[in-house]
Amino acid sequence: MIKSGVLGAAALATPAVISGSHSLTAQRAAPNPNLKLSGKTAFITGGARGIGLAIAQAMARAGANIVLFDIASGQTPGVGYALATSEDLGAAQRSIEALEASCLAIQGDVRQREAIEEAMQQTVATFGTLDILVVNAGVTQVGAIEDFSDQEIRTVYEINVEGAIKTTQAAAPIMQKQKSGRMLFMSSALGRMGNELFPVYASTKWALIGFAKSAALSYGKDNITCNVIAPGLVRTKLADNPYVLGAMMPDDPAPSFDRVSESLSSGNPLGVGHLEPEDVASAAMIFVDESMSKVTGEVFDVSLGSNARNVA
């Protein structure tokens, strides 16, 4: 049985700001022409660790103000592995500030509409604009279709799909008023194919692609682009934990991420079995470049070539 976390969803209806030297007193820095995101503000869900943090750090290096939004609860009912903690979120904020970027770290739950809306309001009140939205918060499930409980199914859909929709709903009015914005949705290579080990998770990532394409159609007239990144296996805590690794290597008495990666490497044209979070961050930076201002509704695979075998 999965134990409940230290902070339930209801407890996070009002988000908590993790204070730091650059928090609510942070001011937008004067634009620096040498940094392509100088003066911009990026809001990243699931930003306490993994892909979200790597993207935040990459954007901070490019001069952006950063808002990290994360449940940071340690555990959540319906998720079989540990989530980021408030300590992780605080450390993430410090890592952004060490890059001389202003950073808000907000502990909140994407399933709670009021929490995400209040966090967006805090963002604009602090930095003036919301220029980039990275919809990254997500959890996974692993196992046979018939094995998932009602709670497990509900949790992964509420976070991965409903959370993405609510996050977009909160950000869109701000970007529409500005007549500009970049939305980037984090799907998965499993959002482009079926998978018997991750059937529920894969279905949420397919859904996210459909939603992002719909958002691209809805918001293009307001100069808001909406694109998707679909990474293959990434070395993050979402995959590198006993719950997931044990299911991927059931006959191995001591499954490890490196052994999973090695087993996958021969099937990828590049001969590499996994990505690092920084690889995905590099892809994210492509879509916030000014040269991509007329690209929207696209899905960008970062799959080590494995998707070259898929139907076009």
MOHUZI-V497803 format. One record per backbone hydrogen bond with DSSP energy under -0.5 kcal/mol. NH is the residue of the N-H (numbers start at 1). CO is the residue of the C=O. Records with the same first field share a line. If there is no record, write none. Layout:
NH = CO, CO
This chain:
3 = 1
6 = 73
12 = 8, 9
13 = 10
15 = 13
16 = 107
18 = 16, 105
19 = 17
23 = 20
26 = 23
33 = 31
35 = 32
36 = 34
37 = 62
38 = 35
39 = 63
40 = 37
42 = 65
43 = 132
44 = 42, 67
45 = 134
46 = 69
47 = 44, 69
49 = 46
52 = 49
53 = 49
54 = 50
55 = 51
56 = 52
57 = 53
58 = 54
59 = 55
60 = 56
61 = 57
62 = 58
63 = 60
64 = 59
65 = 40
66 = 102
67 = 42
68 = 104
69 = 44, 67
70 = 106
74 = 84
75 = 73
79 = 76
83 = 74
89 = 85
90 = 86
91 = 87
92 = 88
93 = 89
94 = 90
95 = 91
96 = 92
97 = 93
98 = 94
99 = 96
100 = 97
101 = 96
104 = 66
105 = 18
106 = 68, 104
107 = 16
108 = 70, 106
109 = 12
112 = 109
113 = 111
116 = 112
117 = 113
118 = 114
119 = 115
120 = 116
121 = 117
122 = 118
123 = 119
124 = 120
125 = 121
126 = 122
127 = 123
128 = 124
131 = 41
132 = 41
133 = 182
134 = 43
135 = 133, 184
136 = 134
143 = 197
147 = 144
148 = 145
153 = 149
154 = 150
155 = 151
156 = 152
157 = 153
158 = 154
159 = 155
160 = 156
161 = 157
162 = 157
163 = 158
165 = 161
166 = 162
167 = 163
168 = 164
169 = 165
170 = 166
171 = 167
172 = 168
173 = 169
174 = 171
175 = 171
176 = 172
177 = 173
178 = 174
179 = 175
180 = 175
181 = 223
182 = 131
183 = 225
184 = 133
185 = 227
186 = 135
187 = 185, 229
189 = 231
191 = 188
192 = 189
199 = 143
202 = 198
203 = 199
204 = 200
205 = 201
206 = 202
207 = 203
208 = 204
209 = 205
210 = 206
211 = 207
212 = 208
213 = 209
214 = 210
215 = 211
216 = 212
217 = 213
218 = 214
219 = 215
220 = 216
222 = 219
223 = 220
224 = 219
225 = 181, 223
227 = 183
228 = 298
229 = 185
230 = 300
231 = 229
232 = 302
235 = 275
236 = 234
239 = 236
240 = 236
241 = 239
245 = 241
246 = 242
247 = 243
248 = 244
249 = 245
250 = 247
252 = 249
253 = 251
255 = 252
260 = 256
261 = 257
262 = 258
263 = 259
264 = 260
265 = 261
266 = 262
267 = 264
268 = 265
270 = 304
271 = 268
275 = 233
279 = 276
280 = 276
281 = 277
282 = 278
283 = 279
284 = 280
285 = 281
286 = 282, 283
287 = 283, 284
288 = 284, 285
289 = 286
292 = 289
293 = 290
295 = 292
296 = 294
297 = 226
300 = 228
301 = 299
302 = 230
306 = 303
308 = 305
309 = 306
310 = 307
